[in-house]
Amino acid sequence: MQIKIRKYTNTDISIITTIQKDAVLEGLGSFALTPMNEQEMLSKFQGLLESGYPCFVAELNNEVIGFAHASSHRPRPGYRWTVEDSVYVRRDKQGKGVGRRLLTRLIKDCTDLGFRQMVAVIGDSNNQGSIKLHEKCGFEVMGKLKSVGYKKEQWLDVVHMQKPLGLSDENQPIESEYPGTLFKN
């Protein structure tokens, strides 16, 4: 299987919306109850790109089969050096290395941009596919919040995982080198 990872473009929005819709309606990894429509998804991705966060898609035979992006871990400026990852893979392509290729590229680009930590917030502690993916990419489980989500008539846990990037916490960041635009004056 020849998987190509490339930067997201606006022409990908329809398939990305379809992949996210399936994850929301059929899965437990996202605590969203209503999927985004194409306009909402387009607005989200435009905001991510304008704020300096990387966004990618995975292609197989010129067909998008997954996507990943980084975003702000929290909205306050003190968190600006920490990103949160999101990885979605079409259900029939899961377990075939697509997520790992997407997450590996996301980690590399976030590191190259100067971010210091990456956090994964994984819905459903039984979501072993996502947990194992993050472990393979160097994330460590930091904790579990029990029964904080409710979806499909069941209480769900959230697993927090973390991976240091680049210089991590070895020294103070230089404000002028902040990679995003979200908190720049």
N, C-alpha and C positions, 0 to 999 in steps of 0.2 A: 504494500500500500504506500504510494508516493504522496505524502502529505506536504503541502506547501503552506508556510505561515507568511502572511503578508499584512501590511497595515490596512486597517479598516478604511473603506470609502463609503460615501453616502449611498452608492448603488447596492450596498450589502444590507441595507436596513430592512427590506422585506423578509429575507431569510432569517436574519437575526431575530426579528420580531416573532417569526414562526417558531424558532428554536426556544426562545424564552417563553412563549405561550405554552408550549408543551411541558416545559419544566414547571411552570406555575400550576397548570391544571392537573398534571399527572404525577408530579413529584412532591417530595417533602423537603427538598434542599433549600427552596426559597419559601419564605413565609408570606410572600405576596399571595393574595387571594384572587386578584384580578390581573390578567396580563396587560402589559402596555400595548397600546395601538402603535402604528407606524410613526405617527407624528410625535407621540410621547417619546418613543425610542430614539427618533432622530434628534429631538431636542436634548435628550440625555447625552447622546454621543457627541453632539456639537459642544455641549457644555464641558464634557470631559476633555475633549481635544483643546478647547480654548483655555482650559485651566492647566494644560501641560501634561496631561496623563496619557500614557500610551494605550492604544486600542488595536487589537489584531483579530484577524479571522484565520481559520484553517480551511484550506481547500483540498479537495480530492477530485481529480479529473475536472477541474474548473468549477466545482460545485462547493459552496460554503457548507461545512459540516460542523462548525463550532466557532466560538468567539471568546475573547478574553479582554479584560481591561483592568486598569488600576484606577483607583479613585481615592479621595480623601478618606482617611480612617475615621476622622471626626472633624466637625466643622470649625473648631477653635484653632487659632493660629499656633498654639503650642504643639499641635500634632502635625504641623506642616511637613515634617521630614518622614512621616510614616504614611504608607499607602496600604490600602486594602485591595486584595485581588478578587476578581470574579471570573469564573471559567464556566462556560456552558458548552456542552457537546451534544449533538443530535443523538437521541437515544440509541438508534441502531448502529452508531459508531463508537459508543462508549466501550472502554476496556481495550481499546486497540492502539493506545499511545497518543491519541489526538490531544487529550487534555494535558498530558505531560509536555508535548511539544509547545502548546500554547503557553503553559505556565512557565516553562524554561525561558521562552523568549520574553515573556513579561518580566520575569526576574532580571534577566540580562539588561533590558532597556531601562527598567527602574533603577538598577544599580548604576548604569552608565549615566543616567540623568542626575545622580547624586542623592537619591532617596536613601535613607538609612535603615529602615525597618519595613517589612511587609507582614501584614496581618491577614489571616484567613478567618472568616466568621462562617462556620459551616453549620447549616441548618440540619437537624436530625442527627443525633449521635449514632444512629444506625447507618448513616451514609458512609459506609466503609470505602466505597470507591473514591470519594473526595478526600477522605482522611488519608488513605494510603497514597493517593496522588501527591498530596502535600508532603507527607513523610518522605517519599522518594525524591522530592525536590528540596529536601533539607529543612523543612519546617518541623518545629517541636510543638507538641501539645502543651498549652499553657493552662488549660482548665476547661471545665464544662459548667454551663449554666443549665440547671435542671428545670424542665417544664416551663420554659419561658415563652414558648410559642404554642399556638393551638391551631391546628389545621386538619381537615378531614376527620373530625371528631376524635382527635387524640392530642395529648400534650406531647410536645417535642422539646428536646434539649438543643443547645447550641454548643458546639465545640470551638474553642479559640485556639488558633495555632499561630506561630510567629517564626519569621526567618530574618536574621540580620542581613543587611545588604552592605556591600562595599566597606567603607570605614566604620560602619555601625556606630557604636558609641565610643570609639577610640579617642575622638577629639571633638571639640566644639565645631558646629557647622559654621560656615561663612555665609552670612545672610545674603550677600550679593550673588552667591552661587545656588540659591534656592531654585530647584528645577522647575517648579510650577509657576503659574501666574495667579493662582487663587488668592494668595496672601501678600502679593507684592503691592507696594504703594504706587 
